[in-house]
Amino acid sequence: EAFSFQIATDDQEETDRYWNAIVRNGGQESACGWCKDKWGVSWQITPCVLTDALAAGGDEAKRAFDAMMGMKKIDIAAIEAARRGAMRRPV
């Protein structure tokens, strides 16, 4: 692929809105917040909470990264739980 887009979102509602608009209109889910629209263009829907967690470094970032790796659409509550060291399965 020559290019892709990233959308930074502020909350789960906004994350869900963009994700669903792409996937439910002929798109495809992928891993780690990535999806493709009906034209084959890749989008990463990335909550700012995830970006902040990864930027924190250390164990907190590793836990957030590990949680993200098991997701398709990013579950903000699961990322926040991972940051704290709590276990929560993504929806």
C-alpha positions in Angstrom: 0.0 0.0 0.0 1.3 3.4 -0.9 -0.5 5.3 2.0 -2.9 5.0 4.8 -4.7 7.3 7.2 -4.8 7.6 10.9 -7.7 9.1 12.9 -7.0 10.2 16.5 -10.2 9.9 18.6 -11.1 11.3 22.0 -13.4 8.6 23.4 -15.0 5.3 22.7 -18.1 6.8 21.0 -15.9 8.6 18.5 -13.8 5.5 17.9 -16.9 3.4 17.4 -18.4 6.0 15.0 -15.4 6.1 12.6 -14.8 2.3 12.9 -18.4 1.5 12.2 -18.7 4.0 9.3 -15.8 2.3 7.5 -16.5 -1.4 8.4 -20.3 -1.4 8.0 -20.1 0.3 4.6 -18.2 -2.4 2.7 -15.0 -2.3 4.7 -13.0 -4.9 6.5 -11.7 -5.2 10.1 -8.0 -5.8 10.7 -5.9 -5.9 13.8 -4.7 -3.2 16.2 -7.2 -0.5 15.2 -6.7 -1.0 11.5 -9.5 -1.4 9.0 -9.9 -1.0 5.2 -12.7 0.9 3.5 -14.6 -0.4 0.5 -12.0 1.0 -1.9 -9.1 -0.8 -0.1 -7.7 2.3 1.6 -6.3 1.5 5.1 -7.3 3.5 8.2 -6.1 3.3 11.7 -8.6 4.5 14.3 -6.4 5.4 17.3 -7.8 6.7 20.6 -5.6 9.3 22.1 -5.6 7.2 25.3 -3.7 4.5 23.4 -1.2 7.0 22.0 -0.6 8.4 25.5 -0.2 4.9 27.0 2.4 3.9 24.4 4.3 7.2 24.9 4.4 6.6 28.7 7.1 4.0 28.2 8.0 1.2 30.6 5.7 -1.5 31.9 2.6 0.7 31.4 3.3 1.0 27.7 4.1 -2.7 27.3 0.8 -3.7 29.0 -1.1 -1.3 26.8 0.7 -2.6 23.7 0.0 -6.2 24.6 -3.7 -5.4 25.1 -3.9 -3.6 21.8 -2.3 -6.6 20.0 -5.4 -8.7 20.9 -7.8 -6.2 19.5 -9.4 -5.3 16.2 -11.3 -2.1 17.1 -9.5 -0.5 20.1 -11.4 -0.9 23.4 -10.5 2.2 25.5 -11.6 0.7 28.8 -9.4 -2.4 28.2 -6.4 -0.1 27.3 -7.0 1.9 30.5 -7.2 -1.3 32.6 -4.0 -2.6 31.0 -2.2 0.6 31.9 -3.2 0.1 35.5 -2.1 -3.5 35.4 -5.7 -4.8 35.6 -6.9 -7.5 33.3 -9.9 -6.8 31.2 -10.9 -8.6 28.0 -11.6 -6.4 25.0 -15.2 -6.3 23.8 
